[in-house]
Amino acid sequence: MVRQGRWKLVYEVTGQGELHDLTEDPMELFNRWDDPEVAEVRAALTEQLLWWSTRVVDDLPRAAYEPRRAPHNHLAPFTVRRQEA
């Protein structure tokens, strides 16, 4: 979600979204996502949101470790444990 000035854009991973003019529609009742009159606003906000989301991606490598769990952990029955050889 990104908000800039009077506009709020919510973008979903499916490629759909919501675009609301908070000045004219503060309750966000009318989705203007497909409105051709505000296509430039939608494109600018989508670009801003996608640019920001690429900056916050975790670029650290995934570690191959097993987290320590207390024997009384309520999640212990659902964890996958390596079998000792």
FENVENFEN-V521214 format. One line per field, one symbol per residue. phi: phi as a letter, one per 20 degrees, with the letter a starting at -180 (. if undefined). psi: psi as a letter, one per 30 degrees, with the letter a starting at -180 (. if undefined). burial: + if it has 9 or more other ideal C-beta (glycine too) atoms within 8 Angstrom, else -. A space follows every 50 residues. Layout:
phi: ???
psi: ???
burial: ???
//
This chain:
phi: .ccbmedccdddffneaccceffecfelededgefffdffffffffffff fffffdffefffeebdffcffeffegfdeedfefe
psi: kkkjbfkkkkklffflakkkjfefiffhfjjgegjffgeeeeeeeeeeee eefffgkjgklkkiljkkkkfgkffefflkkkkk.
burial: -+----+++-+-----++++++--+--+---++----+--++--++-+++ -+-----------------------+---------
//
